Amino acid sequence: MNISGTIDSILNLKGTNVWSVHPDSTVFEAVKLMADKNVGALLVMDGERLVGIFSERDYTRKVVLRGKSSRETAVKEIISAPVISVKRDHTVEDCMRIMTENRIRHLPVIENERVVGVVSIGDLVNWTISAQNMALNQMEDFITGKYPG
């Protein structure tokens, strides 16, 4: 496992499930789906077209704090758009930088203008920790003579 792995490597491990809602869905429906799937954000899709992202942050800042009704507000009224996305060949470091600079926690992965997955900041952190642990174990094996090289 390479510390500077690609998003493709992460998708190969975690899978490519994408949870989404239609722009006309209610915020309540979106929040319920997020709870059911235990995710912090949903892609907002109009057919195959990515039109935005709906996140827990959008809900708290644009619905709760503004006194809107989640059962009456459409997702399209409060989504974050345009969407910042990446490709499968982006590195983990690239994506961490993109997320930090843009203060976002989820990145859709696009290939040939189609969504092929989503990575979260948690996915990137888990990858980095696993890669660092593997590197430490290899160094320990080398030092103690267990290294096959």
LINZINOR-V693574 format. One record per residue. RES is the residue in one small letter. SS is DSSP state (H for helix, E for strand, L for the rest). PHI is phi in whole degrees, 0 to 359 (999 if undefined). Layout:
BEGIN
res:RES ss:SS phi:PHI
res:RES ss:SS phi:PHI
END
This chain:
BEGIN
res:m ss:L phi:999
res:n ss:L phi:270
res:i ss:L phi:302
res:s ss:L phi:265
res:g ss:L phi:295
res:t ss:E phi:259
res:i ss:H phi:296
res:d ss:H phi:303
res:s ss:H phi:297
res:i ss:H phi:294
res:l ss:H phi:297
res:n ss:H phi:296
res:l ss:H phi:277
res:k ss:H phi:271
res:g ss:L phi:99
res:t ss:L phi:242
res:n ss:L phi:301
res:v ss:L phi:232
res:w ss:L phi:260
res:s ss:E phi:215
res:v ss:E phi:227
res:h ss:L phi:278
res:p ss:L phi:303
res:d ss:L phi:275
res:s ss:L phi:298
res:t ss:E phi:280
res:v ss:H phi:301
res:f ss:H phi:301
res:e ss:H phi:299
res:a ss:H phi:294
res:v ss:H phi:296
res:k ss:H phi:298
res:l ss:H phi:296
res:m ss:H phi:299
res:a ss:H phi:293
res:d ss:H phi:299
res:k ss:H phi:264
res:n ss:L phi:56
res:v ss:L phi:236
res:g ss:L phi:262
res:a ss:E phi:201
res:l ss:E phi:233
res:l ss:E phi:281
res:v ss:E phi:254
res:m ss:E phi:239
res:d ss:E phi:250
res:g ss:L phi:69
res:e ss:L phi:269
res:r ss:E phi:267
res:l ss:E phi:281
res:v ss:E phi:248
res:g ss:E phi:175
res:i ss:E phi:231
res:f ss:E phi:244
res:s ss:E phi:234
res:e ss:H phi:303
res:r ss:H phi:297
res:d ss:H phi:301
res:y ss:H phi:298
res:t ss:H phi:292
res:r ss:H phi:276
res:k ss:H phi:253
res:v ss:H phi:242
res:v ss:H phi:301
res:l ss:L phi:292
res:r ss:L phi:262
res:g ss:L phi:69
res:k ss:L phi:278
res:s ss:L phi:266
res:s ss:L phi:291
res:r ss:L phi:277
res:e ss:L phi:248
res:t ss:L phi:267
res:a ss:E phi:279
res:v ss:H phi:305
res:k ss:H phi:299
res:e ss:H phi:284
res:i ss:L phi:228
res:i ss:L phi:292
res:s ss:E phi:270
res:a ss:L phi:207
res:p ss:L phi:290
res:v ss:L phi:270
res:i ss:L phi:272
res:s ss:E phi:226
res:v ss:E phi:226
res:k ss:L phi:249
res:r ss:L phi:302
res:d ss:L phi:271
res:h ss:L phi:296
res:t ss:E phi:275
res:v ss:H phi:301
res:e ss:H phi:298
res:d ss:H phi:304
res:c ss:H phi:292
res:m ss:H phi:297
res:r ss:H phi:295
res:i ss:H phi:300
res:m ss:H phi:295
res:t ss:H phi:295
res:e ss:H phi:296
res:n ss:H phi:258
res:r ss:L phi:53
res:i ss:L phi:235
res:r ss:L phi:240
res:h ss:E phi:221
res:l ss:E phi:230
res:p ss:E phi:293
res:v ss:E phi:253
res:i ss:E phi:246
res:e ss:E phi:220
res:n ss:L phi:53
res:e ss:L phi:64
res:r ss:E phi:237
res:v ss:E phi:286
res:v ss:E phi:243
res:g ss:E phi:167
res:v ss:E phi:218
res:v ss:E phi:241
res:s ss:E phi:250
res:i ss:H phi:300
res:g ss:H phi:298
res:d ss:H phi:300
res:l ss:H phi:291
res:v ss:H phi:295
res:n ss:H phi:300
res:w ss:H phi:299
res:t ss:H phi:297
res:i ss:H phi:297
res:s ss:H phi:297
res:a ss:H phi:295
res:q ss:H phi:293
res:n ss:H phi:298
res:m ss:H phi:296
res:a ss:H phi:297
res:l ss:H phi:296
res:n ss:H phi:297
res:q ss:H phi:295
res:m ss:H phi:296
res:e ss:H phi:298
res:d ss:H phi:298
res:f ss:H phi:295
res:i ss:H phi:294
res:t ss:L phi:273
res:g ss:L phi:87
res:k ss:L phi:275
res:y ss:L phi:293
res:p ss:L phi:287
res:g ss:L phi:278
END
